[in-house]
Amino acid sequence: MKNNIIKSGCNGLKATGGWRLAPGKMASDFGLRSSVSNLRSSDFGLLTFAVLLISTILLSSCEDVIEVKLNDENLNLFGVEAGITTQDEPTVFLYKTLKVNQDEAYPGVSGAVVILSDNAAPANSISLVEDQQKKGMYRIPHNKSFKGVAGREYTLTIQSQGVTLTAKDKLTKVEPIDSIQVFPSMRGNKLFLGIFSYGKEPKGLGNYYKWDVFINDTLVHDADRLAIASDEFVDGNYISKLEIYTDFHDPKKPEDRRINLKDKIYIKQSSISEFAYYYYFQMINQSSTGSLFSVPSANIKSNFISSDGKPVLGLFVARDVSVSNTVVIDQAIEDQLRKP
């Protein structure tokens, strides 16, 4: 079975005022599982010995060939990456999953009927058309516009190969971001440039956020750059110095820096639904797997429902967007990286 896992992670985000970035509170309704290791320091000695013993046995044993039987039950599933915002026109990418030994891009699915509608009175709807340059990518027709409106719920319906896929998401209003600043952030005894956000968190629990970082108008989309949060502990407060992004790199390899002199930096602060928040949280949670004692990864629960009862991969998300000011990395900011 193909492990269709999109991995991401949180890069040590922190903030004053008690803001709790992912994971936030747990919710079993979203299929989340969490385990906390409470080993005492003396336990680590025993654990280390056990790991070394196992390693010794493995290295000294004869080599055995193990045939792994793959489960084909969930092959050839539909996957969807779709979204609508108050700033951008909606896009929908429809694809099919591959076998685990097929190391290639997911194939887009052509010929689908894709309709996006809202719950306004009367309702508005639009049919998306396939992009001629990218198979499986659906956009609104030329000379049309269908940007999101805060407060409305959106329904995406896709008909393809005799199957109907349906997903809903509510677009909630986001508080405008006040500003961002870029200055050094200490990690151990090293300094790295960090991007810090400032803004008011509106009163009333149940707000969820996602931040996208742009460097020279290019979205930073590395797997470990996902930033999400809930207002669980900061409801109604002003949030100062929320560290959205840190330019971690090997100090011996300055060419690996993402933020450099004269770069232009800005962020987009978005509202997301509770479902989307926990979907992204599971992406973060899975990014920490891979150790000897990790729980095996699994496909993340989607908000799509299929008429044939099969699982659907991916997410449909509706977001309100606030764009920050732009910061240009000048020599004064660069100089702050030099220790006094």
Buried (B, 14 or more C-beta within 10 A) or exposed (E): BBEBBBBBBBBEBEBBEEBBBBBBEEEEEBEBEEEEEEEEEEEEEEBEEEEEEEEEEEEEEEEEEEEEEEEEEBBEBBBBBBBBBBBEBBBBBBBBBBEBEEEEEBEBBEEBEBBBBBEEEEEBBBEBBBBEEEBBBBBBEEEEEBEBBBEBBBBBBBBBEEBEBBBBBBBBBBBEBBEBBBBBBEEEEBBBBBBBBBBEBEEEEEBBBBBBBBBEEEEBEEEEBBBBBBBBBBBEBEBBBBBBBBBBBEEEEEEEBBBBEEBEBBBBBBBBBBBBBBBBBBBBBBBEBEEEEEEEBBBBBBBBEBEEEEBBBBBBBBBBBBBBEEBEBEEEBBEBBEEE
